[in-house]
Amino acid sequence: MARKQNKALIPLDEVAEGIILSVKNNVEALLRGHFREIDKVRDESDTKKVNVAFGILIDGSESVPKILTRIRFAQTVTDERVDTLEDPKQPRMFDKEAWENTKRQRDGKAAASGEKDDDSGE
């Protein structure tokens, strides 16, 4: 069975190593610089969680690479509401008005067909 080569062990050129070092140092500096704020957001959160994300833009359009490292953090808020509406074709249970409307409709159909209603007391 062939063994996969670990890409982290492949030597990189000087520019790549410089980019990696820049990103590492900037991520650490940003995290250290904002840690109290991040910790406050986490502490005030109901879930005691905070999302921290880093964005890295490597701009190679110039003769030397430019690296932008950005931090973003926020409390995650999830909110939802679910409603289930009543079926308008079904009579509402324990609703006197709906029951009477259904009964009138049923009585009207029975009268039209000449049937006698068992609930009418007749």
Secondary structure in CASP SS format (residue, H / E / C, confidence):
PFRMAT SS
TARGET T0000
AUTHOR 0000-0000-0000
METHOD secondary structure of the structure
MODEL  1
M C 1.00
A C 1.00
R C 1.00
K C 1.00
Q C 1.00
N C 1.00
K H 1.00
A H 1.00
L H 1.00
I C 1.00
P C 1.00
L C 1.00
D C 1.00
E H 1.00
V H 1.00
A H 1.00
E H 1.00
G H 1.00
I H 1.00
I H 1.00
L H 1.00
S H 1.00
V H 1.00
K H 1.00
N H 1.00
N H 1.00
V H 1.00
E H 1.00
A H 1.00
L H 1.00
L H 1.00
R H 1.00
G H 1.00
H H 1.00
F H 1.00
R H 1.00
E H 1.00
I H 1.00
D H 1.00
K H 1.00
V H 1.00
R H 1.00
D H 1.00
E H 1.00
S C 1.00
D C 1.00
T C 1.00
K C 1.00
K C 1.00
V C 1.00
N E 1.00
V E 1.00
A E 1.00
F E 1.00
G E 1.00
I E 1.00
L E 1.00
I E 1.00
D E 1.00
G C 1.00
S C 1.00
E C 1.00
S C 1.00
V C 1.00
P C 1.00
K E 1.00
I E 1.00
L E 1.00
T E 1.00
R E 1.00
I E 1.00
R E 1.00
F E 1.00
A E 1.00
Q C 1.00
T C 1.00
V C 1.00
T C 1.00
D C 1.00
E C 1.00
R C 1.00
V C 1.00
D C 1.00
T C 1.00
L C 1.00
E C 1.00
D C 1.00
P C 1.00
K C 1.00
Q C 1.00
P C 1.00
R C 1.00
M C 1.00
F C 1.00
D C 1.00
K H 1.00
E H 1.00
A H 1.00
W H 1.00
E H 1.00
N H 1.00
T H 1.00
K H 1.00
R H 1.00
Q H 1.00
R H 1.00
D H 1.00
G H 1.00
K H 1.00
A H 1.00
A H 1.00
A H 1.00
S H 1.00
G C 1.00
E C 1.00
K C 1.00
D C 1.00
D H 1.00
D H 1.00
S H 1.00
G C 1.00
E C 1.00
END
